[in-house]
Every structure is written in structure tokens, then in C-alpha cells.
Amino acid sequence: PGESLLIMGAAGGVGAAAIELAKASGVRVIAAVSSEDKAQFCRDLGADETIIYSRDMDDRATQKAFSDEIKKLSGGDGVDVVYDAVGGAYAEPAVRALAWKGRYLVVGFPAGIPKIPLNLTLLKGSQIMGVFWGAHTAREPKVHAENMADLFRMYADGQIKPRISARFPLEKAADALNLMQDRKVQGKVVLDVQ
């Protein structure tokens, strides 16, 4: 509670869940997305601030502008936590926007595996942590069961509500995948298996 969190790729299913879980925990959320309609979706979920990032993050000026915007929205000192489900060239500016002793969570990298200068972790006293749900559930089943019980309690209490963008019958799974590939999903896509 009281910390700030930058969520990269915030309009996807995992990002939307991260917004809701963070808000239910008293965290200040900055949602980073690629379009205004996704930003509005995140605000509707409870995000305190939104950033629309460039689809081309390859030049230093664009990266610096992105990092500066994150710092500005965090109050100037940077964010306490970065939840990065995007990776690629978006990662380094996010790490640069961490506050002192910030934590950078590696969740995924559809934009590519990032190359982060490790001197940034030294200068910020920060941590980089991998978040691999599959391995966690296998290696720590008791903790996973406790987390799932917490999630169901939060759902029952109305603190979280999974957002479903679209539903498809199983035979139209290709349509669901195309929707995801075209980056038009906000929340989750459900395949009905009946």
C-alpha cells in the first residue's frame, strides 16, 4: 500500500488483472499502453494515470521521453515497481524510471528480450526479478494455493472482476488468436468448450 506501480502492456488480460490487484492493495497505478482506447479501458479499471507509448521505441530520444513521462506521473522520484509484460526496447526506459530500491518484474517480452545495462541496478539500488507463474505453481504449490484462495476471496468481495473482451466457440479459436495478434484484445479472450 502507498507504493507506485508501472504496468507495461496494461490493457491485456494479465495487465488488467494487475491493475485490479494493485488497486485492491492500495497501490498507485500508472498503466502504459499503445492506444487511447486501451488507456480508457485501464482508467475504467481504476488506473490512476495512463501513458500511451510509441510503437517505435528504438531511438534514444523516444526512450528518454518515455522514461521522463513515467517519472513525472510518479511524482518525480520514479516508480517503486515496474511490471513488464512487454520487454524489448521498452524495458530500459522503464528501469531508468525506477525509484531508489525499486523492483523490476520480468513478466514477458513479446517485443523481444531486453538488454538492460546492469549499472542501472547499481545506481538505483534496484532489483530485477523474474515472475514465472508456471514454475512458481510447480515449485511452491502451497503458496500458490494460498494465493488462489486470496484471489477467490477478492473476487467474492467484489475487489476484482476479470474483464472478458470476447468469447469464441472452440472451433473459432483461430479468430480469437487473430484478435490477439492484431492487438485488439482488452482483458481476456475466452474459448467456450462445450
Number of C-alpha atoms within 10 A of each C-alpha: 10 9 15 24 27 31 29 26 23 32 32 25 18 17 24 27 20 21 28 21 17 21 20 15 13 12 19 22 28 26 30 26 26 17 14 12 14 23 21 15 20 28 18 10 18 19 26 17 17 23 21 16 19 14 11 10 18 12 9 11 10 16 22 17 14 23 21 18 18 27 19 14 19 23 10 13 14 26 30 22 25 26 25 26 23 23 22 19 21 26 28 19 20 27 28 23 28 30 21 17 16 23 22 25 19 19 18 19 16 10 14 13 13 15 11 15 11 12 9 15 20 12 11 17 14 20 17 15 12 11 16 12 11 8 10 12 13 10 11 10 12 11 12 15 12 10 12 12 12 12 15 13 13 16 13 11 10 10 15 22 15 13 17 13 15 14 14 15 13 14 11 12 16 11 13 20 13 12 15 15 10 9 12 14 20 22 22 20 20 15 15 12 8 5
